[in-house]
Amino acid sequence: MGEATAAVLHGVEDLRIQTFAVPEVGPEDAVLKVEACGLCGTDHELYTGHIAAPYPLIPGHETVGIIESIGESAAAKWQVDVGDRVAVECWQACGECEQCRTGIYRRCVRHGQTDLYGMIPIERDPSLYGGYSTHHYLTSDSLVLPVPKELSAVEATLFNPLGAGIKWGVEIPDTQPGDYVAILGPGIRGLCALVATRDAGAEFVAVTGYGANDHPRLEMAEAMGADLVIDVAEEDPARKFRAATGGRLADVVVDVTANAPTAFSQAVRLSAVDATIVMAGVRGQKGAPDLHADAIIWKEITVRGALGVDAPVYRKALDLLAQKKFPFDLFSRREVGLDDTSELLTTMAGNGDAPPPVHGVIVPEL
């Protein structure tokens, strides 16, 4: 056993550096030496108190690292061994309940949505259940993904947002070659949805943002292949979309905005007849002002909610990253060590002195 250092969230904006014993593993579990952990919007919402949490806990669920120790059964189950670089799914799955057997393991009876990595209190032994740490404990019900050798640890942390882009932008709406697509929100998941829909053969892709702080991200979207970018604070998105497409509207609308109440009404107006809207951005309790609900009926729109991603899609994301087909290096990125995690969380929440980067990454050894 050794010692692990972790950033522990004790309450709203109360992040403390603590040490823990690294556990010995049995036949079915493992310990990961964390190399990098991507910072998700959920993380800064936990930090600012916008999401309730079972404090204290170690945040972080976009984790990549090296297997430091592993049991024989776990190595056989996950097809990895000591020294291998892997990415870790945030969900756990018993593999035995009906939901797991049908592939919907985010509804696992044993684990479900309250037992995600990055959301487990440290009172549960051995405490190391989040990526903001030098070490991460992997239970026997973990979902572990080998990382292609072409990817660095920091690059591989994009498996999570790119997986979301593929799931929400392509698989759920069944995006086809030739489709016209509108993506609402130019954050990392919106930009990854742009990449995913382009890779699926979409004919036309537009990305929206709001206000001056989003302009650099909209410029990134153009550089990564968007046909049209729209600042909805200045222009009507449906009118601009029609003008750019000769009167067509979107076959697929992917809403990945956060706390943007009017986004759903924009999604409905952007939708063509028989379109699919995928809602993956949270509204809180703010509702959907200016929604023309009858248009959902007249256009026969399908509205799909999207919660999480699954391991097969994460494998597709890692493979797509390894192909180096898209310029992910255009993403603005900031890497910090554990001691600077609070400052990065504040920045990513939009409360810093400068606009947040697209990609924030915790690198524990920095």
N, C-alpha and C positions, 0 to 999 in steps of 0.2 A: 504494500500500500504506500501511497505517497500523499501529497497535499494538493488540493485544487483551490484555485482562486476564482471567485465569481462576483458578478455585480448583482446584488439582491435588492429587489424592489419591495420596500417595507410599507409604502403608502404613496399617496400622490406626491410626485416629484421628490421622493425620498429613496434614493438609490445608494446603497452602501456596499463597499468592497468587503467581502468576508472570505474566510477559508473553510474548507471542508476536507474530511478524509476521503481519499479515493477508494472506493470499495473493491474488495476482491470479487471476482466473478465466479459464477457457477457454470454448469454445463449449458444453460440456455440464455445467458445474458452476456453483456459486453460493456466495455468502457471505451469511449471515443476521446482522443486528444483533439480538441477543437482547434481548427486552423482559422476559420472564418464563419461569421453568422450574419446573414443579411438582415437589415432592419425593415420590418414590415410596418404599415400604418397601424396595425393592431398594437404594436409595441409602444408607439408614442401615445396612442390613445389610452393604454394602460397607465403609462407614466403620468399623463395629464389628468387622469381620473375620468375620462369620457367613457371608459369601459370599466365596469366593476371587476375586481379581481380578488382571489383568495390570498391576500398578502399574509406573510412575505413569500416571494417566489423569485425564481431566476427566469427572466424573460428570454425570448429568442427561440424561433421555430424554423429558421431557414439555415440549418446548420450543416457545415461540411467539415470533415476532419479525417484523421488517420486512426484506424482501429489499433488501440494500444494493448488491449487484452480481450480475449473472447473465449467463450466456452465451446466445446466440441460440437454440441448440437446446434448452437447458434451459427457457427461457421458453416455447417452443412446446410442449414435452412436458408441463410442469406447468401451463400456462395461467396463469402469473403473471408479474409484471414488477417492476422496481425500485419500491420504495415500497409494495408489497402486504404485508399482514399474513398470515402463514401459520403453520400448525402443522406440526411435523415428526414423522413416524413414526419409532419407534426402530429398526425393521427396515430393511434395505436389500434390494433385489431386482434381479437381473440382467435379469429379464423374458424370458430366453431358455431357461432350463432347463425340464424337464418340470414341476417343482414350481411354478415361477413361472407357467407357462402355464395350469396348473390352478387358480391362485389361492391355493395354499398356500405363499406366498413366505417364510414364516418357516422353511421347510426349503430355501431356495434353495441350490443346490449351490455357488455362488460365495461366498455370505455366511453363510447359515444362522444358528445361534444363538450363534456366537462372534464375530460382527461387528456387534454392536448399537451404536448411538450411546449414549454414556455408559459404554461398556465397552472402548473402543479405546485402546491405550496411546499416549502422546504421542510415542513414538519414531517412529510412522508420520507422515510428512509430510502435511499441514502442522500436525498436532497438535490442531487445534480440532474435536474430534469429540464434544463434550459440551455440555450446556446451561448448566453453571455457568461461564459465560464471557460476555464482552461480545459475542463473535462466534462463529459456528458455521459451519464449512465443510460444504457440501452436495455430496456426490459425485454423479456422473451417475446412480447407482443409488438415489438418495434417493427417498422417497415424501413428497410435499409437498402439504398440504391448505390451500386458501384459507379464511380465517377470515371468517365473516359480519360485516358492518359493525356489527351490533348489539352485538357483544361486545368488551369490553376485553381486553387481552393477558392479564391475570391471570384473568379469567373464562374465557378460552379455554383455559387450561391444564387445565381440567376435561375437555377432550376425551378425555384418556387414561383416567382412572378411569371416566368415564361410558361411554366406549366399552366398557370391560371390563364394566360393569354390563349393557349391552345384549347383548353377546356371551354372557356367562356366565349372565345371568339370564333371557334371552329366547331368543336364537337357538339356542344349543346345546341347551337342554332343550325348545325349541319351546313355550314358555309361551303358553297360550291364554286368551282371556277366560273368566272364571269359575274359573280355577285357584286352588288354595290353595298358598301359597308360604311356605317358611321360609328365612330368610337368616341364616347363622351368621357373626357378626362385624360390629360396628358401625363399622368404619373407613370410609375414604372410598369404597372399592370396594363395601363392603356397603351403605352408604347410597345409592350410585349404582345398585346392583342393585335396591334398594327403588324408586327412581324409575322405573327401566326396566320393572320388572314391573307397577307401577301404570299406567304409560303403555300397556302391552300389554293392560290390562284384567283383571289378576288380581283375583279376588273378595276374597281375604283374604291379607294379608302379615304375617308375624311376623319380628322381628329379635331375635337373641340377642346378649348380651355376657357379660363375666365380671368381676365385682368392681366396687368403688366407682369406680374410674377410668373405667369404661365407662358409668356412670350418666348423665353429661351427653350422651354420644353416643346413648344409648337415648332420652333426652328429645328429642334432635334427630330421631331416627327417628319418634317419635310425631308431632312437629310437621310432618314431611314426609309423613305419611300412613300410617304403620304402624298396623295394627289391634291389634297385640299386641307388647309388648317383654318379654323374659325375661332375668333375670340367672341364668345357669346355675350360678353359685356358690351360689345360694340356693334355686332351684326346679328341678324336673325339667322339661326343655323339652317332652318328648312329652306328659306329663300336663297341663301348662299349655295346650299347643296344643289337645289334645282338649277340655279344659274350656271353652275359648273358642269352639270351633267346633261344639259339640254332638256330639262324638265323631269328627269327621273328622281325618285326618292330611294331610300335605302331598303334593300332586302333584309339586311341584318343590322340591328342597332345594339351596341354593347355599352352598357352604362356602368362605368367603373369610377364614377365620381364619389367623393366622400362628403356627406353632410351638405349636399347641394339640392335643396328641396325642389327647384324648378326643373331639374334634369329630366325627370320622368315625362313631364309635359312636352319637353323638347324632343324626347325619344319618340313619343307618339306622333308629333308633327313631322318628324323626319322619316317615319315609316311609310313604306309603300303598301299597297294591298297585299295581304298574305305575308307580311313581314314577320320576323321574329325579333322581339326585344329580350335581351338577356340582362337581368338586373343583378349586378354584383356589388354595386356601391351602396353603402348603408345610408339611410335617411334619418336615423334616429326616430323621434316622434314628431317630425316636422311635417309629415304628409306630403302632398304633391300639389302645390298651388298652381293655378292656371291650367289644370288638367282638363282637356276636352274629352271626357270619358266616352262619349258616344262615338268618337272617332275610332276607338278600339273595336267597336261593333261594326261600324260601316266598313272599315278596312279589313276586318276579320284578322286582327293582329293576334299572334301568339305571344304571351308574356311568360318568360321562364325565370324563376329565381335561381341563383347559383351560389352554393355554399361549398367552398373548398374544392380540392382537386384530388386526384387519386394517383397511386403509384405508377400505373401504366402510362399516364400522361406525363408524369415527371420523367420517366425514362425517355419518352419522346423529346422532352425539353432538353435533357442532357445530350441526346444524340444530335439535336439541331444546333445546340451551342457548339458541340465538337466539330460540326461541319464547317464552321466559320463562314457561313454564307451571308450573315448580316453583321453590320458594323456596331456591335454592342459596345465597342470601346468609345463610341460617341456619347454614351451616357455620362453625365457628370457624376462623379463618384467621390465619396470621402470615406477613408478608412481610419478608424481610431482604435486605441487600446481600451481596456476596461476602465481606466481612470478617467477617460474623457467621454464615457458613454452618456452621462447625464447631459453634457453640452450638446452632443449630437442628437439625442432624443428631443431636446428643446428646439434645435434647429429644424429637425424633420417635422415637428409639430407646427412649424411656421411662426415660432415665437423668438427666433434668433435675430441677429443683426443683418443677416443676408438671406436671400431665398435659399431654400433647402436644395441639396443635390437630388438628382433622380435616384441614385443608389447609395444608401448608407450601409457601411459594413463594419461590424465589430471584429477586430483581429486581436484576440486575447494576448498574444505575445508581444504586441507593439508596446 
